[in-house]
Amino acid sequence: MSEDKTPSHPVFAAIYDPVMEHAEDSLLREIRESLVEDMKGTVLDLGAGTGAMFPYFKRATDQELSLTLHAIEPDPHMRRRAVQKADELNLDIAIQPEGAQSLPYADDSVDVIIASLVFCTIPDVDAALSEVARVLKSNGEFRFLEHVQADGWLAHVQTAVNPVWRLGAAGCNLDRDTATTFKNDDRFDVIELEELSIGVPPVAPFVRGALVPR
Ligand SMILES: C[S@@+](CC[C@H](N)C(=O)[O-])C[C@H]1O[C@@H](n2cnc3c(N)ncnc32)[C@H](O)[C@@H]1O
């Protein structure tokens, strides 16, 4: 069953950008750049947060004038900051309050869906992936950057600290095997999957990649 409860994390929203600033500059910049490479048509940012992808979208729209940008972000505190960032950047992006489990878009209507650091938090991963499969065009692409469960001793640590972590990190889970979930979904083919040697335990490793409809 889909989880429809609206997330609301004012403190997390307030500290997100300052806490992430160093990682954004030193670790995530190149990966975020790769997520927006050669985009065309209609793009959807799934769980936009405070708009971390927006500066990259801005540069992409400067190069590809025909891009149409959409985002969803269910947490009103994150969404307010995303709207503000879009205004500051003068970025034309339609930001909706729905969650990934019920996307407000027609079947077969989106060319590129981007999920960055969001499948750790989405409560109903199956419902969200079904929605990605529904709205993505048959020649579209689902691109992602996620932190996932580690192997070995770190996996045990992640499982042990996860209940506390979830409380402090707005429902984020350290112990999701998201890459395997994506690989095993028979509605998609994996066209790229890379484990990244970034991250600081317990938030490690990261994966980046892309799926296309089968
Ligand atoms: C760690 S933040 C990442 C935000 C942004 N994508 C980034 O790269 O910084 C995770 C985001 O997922 C959002 N989220 C929570 N539940 C969601 C859902 N059901 N559908 C979509 N996004 C959701 C949270 O509100 C939060 O803004």
The ligand as an ORCA input file, in Angstrom:
! r2SCAN-3c Opt
* xyz 0 1
  C      18.112     13.814      1.369
  S      16.908     14.786      0.597
  C      17.565     14.918     -1.048
  C      17.059     16.116     -1.767
  C      17.676     16.402     -3.134
  N      17.227     15.480     -4.142
  C      19.181     16.457     -3.098
  O      19.834     15.843     -3.960
  O      19.721     17.151     -2.239
  C      15.564     13.628      0.380
  C      14.272     14.315     -0.070
  O      13.274     13.329     -0.345
  C      12.038     13.907      0.003
  N      10.988     12.886      0.120
  C      10.508     12.319      1.235
  N       9.494     11.490      0.933
  C       9.341     11.538     -0.407
  C       8.445     10.930     -1.326
  N       7.509     10.088     -0.923
  N       8.561     11.253     -2.625
  C       9.519     12.112     -3.040
  N      10.383     12.711     -2.223
  C      10.294     12.441     -0.928
  C      12.347     14.599      1.302
  O      11.344     15.540      1.658
  C      13.687     15.230      0.994
  O      13.535     16.519      0.462
*
